[in-house]
Amino acid sequence: MQRRFPLSKIAGYLFVIISSLIMFVPFLTTIFNSLKTYKQYMQFPPEWLPDPVKWSNYTQVWEQANFNSYTMNSVIVAVLSVVGTLLSSSMIAFAFARLRFPFRDTLFMIVLGTMMIPGIVTIIPQFIIFKNLGLLDSLAPLWLLEWLGQPFAIFLMRQAFLSIPKDYEEAAKLDGCNPLQIYWKVFLPMCKPSLATLAVFTFMGKWNEILAPVIYLISEENFTLPIGILSLRGQYKTDDQLLVAGALISLIPILIVFLFAEKYFVEGSKTSGLK
């Protein structure tokens, strides 16, 4: 008996295949562009495949720029930002979700209201504050604010804490746990998918951030990877294929972080319907 696939399933497969190609072809084109010579990169009409393949573009861009310093600065900023966001925002979210204190809901609405303030509005006040603190041309302005709590992170973690049944909290209280122990030993381990999601979002945002480093950093030894790559642009000539190669190199840590956090995304999708 011949098995027939319904038309809707065939249409779904075609949609997934076409969507995957739309997402994958530009990325593949970027890889090919990073392996071209400058002449072939600027050629019109463009050739899709590089001939010859210049793997030396990756070593050249690493040697031409101070990539070791740029990468280390980006790692410091991204890691400190992730740690600060997870700790500060989750603690604030736990207070809003589980503790009782005056004006709790009003304060939470004010926190949500700050999400509607455009980031461009706060640039000048923040610059003045960091200038008076003597922190200009340092990495501190790039990660310090993450230790003060972020509105979206607070909202995300509050929703995760609210989804945990109250029985766990009551059982922990019967065992003699105080609120800090309940937060650290009970709630945080049960919210690993949300923490992983927040960590990936924060890492990606800080790793690719350009505006803040341009504003606060002056010395080249303090440059992060994005503006370090942009500094490869020359006044009269720029080897654009080297910029593409540098951009692909900067993508590797994000892929590594996502691969490590992937299992928590899967775990969250499996257990979301059981909470």
N, C-alpha and C positions, 0 to 999 in steps of 0.2 A: 504494500500500500504506500503510495507516494505521499510524503509529508508536505503539506502546503503551509507557507508562512502567511499570516494575515497581512493585508496591505498596510495597516497601521504600524506593524512591527518593522516592515521593510522601510517605510518612510522614516521611522525613528532611527534606524541604523544609518540611513543616508544622511540624516540631519547631524548625527554625531560625527560621522566621517568628515563631512564638509566643514563642520565647526572646528574639528581637530586640525584639518589642513589650514584653515584660515588662521589659527593660532600658531601652528608649527612652521609654516612657510616663512613668515618674517624672521623668526628666530634662526632658521636654517640659512636664510639669506645673510643675516648678520654674521654668522660663523664664516660663511664663504667670503664676505667682504673683509673680515679680519685677516684672511690668508692671501690677499691680493697685494700686488705692488701698487705704488701710488698712481702710476700711469694707468694701470688697469682699473683701479678704483674710480678714477675720474673719467674713464672712457665713456663715450656716448655714441651710439646706444650701448647700454651696459651689457657686459657678459656675466652670466650667472655663475659659472664655475671658474675658479681661479686657475690660471695657467701662466707661469708655474705656481705651485703651492709654496707660500713663504711661511713656514713654521717659525722662522727667525723673527717674525713680527712680535711674537710674545716675549722672547728673550730681549729683543731690542727695546720694547716699551718698558720692561722691568729694569733694564740697565740705564735707559735714558732718564727716567724719573726715579725719585727716591721712594720706590714703592715699599720698601721695608718699613720706613718711617710712617708713610701714609697708612699702610695697613695696620700697623700697631696702634696708631692714634684712633683709627676707626674701630678697632676691636675694643679699646679702652672705653670709648664713648658708648658703643652699642651695649657692651656687657654691663657697665654701670647703669645705663638707662633701663635695661631690662630688669636688673635686680631692684633698682629703686622703684620702678613702676609696680612690679609684682608685690613688693613689701608694703609700700605706702598705700597704694590703691586698694589692695585686698584688706588691709587693716581698717581703712576708712569704710569700705564696703561692708565689712563685718559689723561695724558699729551701726551703720544705717539699716542693716538687715535684721540684726538679732538683739541689739541693746535698746533699752528704753531710756530716753532722756528728753528734756523739754525742747520743743521746736525741731524735733528730728525730721519730720516730713518737710517742714518749711526749708530747713537747711539743705535737704536733698534736692528740692526743687530749684534752689539757688545754684547748687552745683550743676544740675542739668542745664540751667539757664546760661551758664558760662560757655556751654558748647556752641551757643549761637553767636558768640562774639568772634568775629574774624581774627585769625592769628596776626594779620598784618597790623591790626590796631594796637596790639600790645608790644610791638617790636621796639618802639622808641622808649616807653617806660622801662622795659626790661634792660635795654641798652644802658640807660642812665643808672639803673640800680647796679648792674655789674661793673660799670665804670667807677662808681663811688666805692664799690667794694674792692677795686683794684684787680679784677679778674679778667680784664680784656687781654686778648692774645694768649689765652689759655684754654684748655679743654673743659674747664669747669662749667662755663655757661651752656655747653652743649648737653650736659647730663644732669646738672644740679636740679633743674626744675622737675625732673621726673621723680625725684625723691619727695616731692611735696604733694603728690597725688594728681592724677589726670582724670578729667570728668568722664570720658568714655570708658576708661578702665574701671573706674568706680562703679559706673552703671552696669558694666558687663559682669563684674564680680558680685555685685549685689544681687543680680538676677540668679547667678549660680548658687549663692548662699541661700536665697529664698526657696530654691527648688529642693533643698535638703529637708527631709521630714524632721519635725521638732522632736521626735522620739530620741534621736541621736544626742541632741543637746541635753535633754532631760536625763538620759542615761549617764552622760558625762558629768552632770552636776551631782548625781547621786554618788558617783565615784570620787567626788571631792575636787573636781576640776574647777578652776576659776575661769573667767571669760577669755583671758589670754591663752590658757592651756586648751580650751575648747577650740579657739580659733586656730591654734598651731597644730594640735594633735588630731583633731577630728575633722574640721571643716576644710582646711587646705588639702589634705590628702584625698578628700572626696571630690575636689574640684580641679584635678589635674588637667582634664581636657580644656577647661576654660583658661587655666593658667598657661597651658601650652599655646593656645590661640593668642592670648594677650602677649606672650613672649615673642611669638613670631611676628605679630603686627608691629610691636615696638622695635624689634631688631631691624626689620625691613625699613621702617620709617627713619630710624637713626642712621642706619648704614648708608641710605641713599640721600640723606639730607644735604641740601646745598645752601639754602638761604642763610641759616644760622652760622655755619662755618665762614661764609663770605663776610658776614657782618662782624663777627667777633675775632677772627683769626687774621693775623698779619704776617707772622714769621712762617717761612716755608716748613721749618721743622715741626710746626704744629698742625700742618694741613692734614685734613682727613682725605680718604681715598677719592671721593667725588670731585672735590676741587683740586686735588692733586692731578687727576686725569685731565681736568679742564686746563690746568697750567701748562699742559703739553702744547697748547695752541701757540704758534709763533706769531710774530708781528707781520711777517711777510709771507710765510709759507707754513702750512700745517699738514703733517702726514696723517690724514684723517683715518687711514686704515689702522694706524697705531692707536688712535683714540678708541676705535671699535674694539681692538684687541684688549685694551685696558679695561673697557667697560665689561667685556666678557669675563676677564679675570676677577673683577669686583663682584661678579654674580655668583661665584663659586661658594663663598661663605653662606649666602642666603639659601642656596640649595642644600648645603650641609645641615643648616639649622632646621629647615623644613623636613628633611629626611629623618632627623632625630625626633621631631615632634609629630611625625605622621601617625604613629601608633596611638597617640592620645586623641587625635582627631577621629580615628576609627573607633576608639573606645567610647568617645562622647556620642557618636552617631548611633552606637549600639545600645547605650544605656539611657539616651535622652527620653525614650518613650516609657521607661520604667520608673522614672522619678515622680 
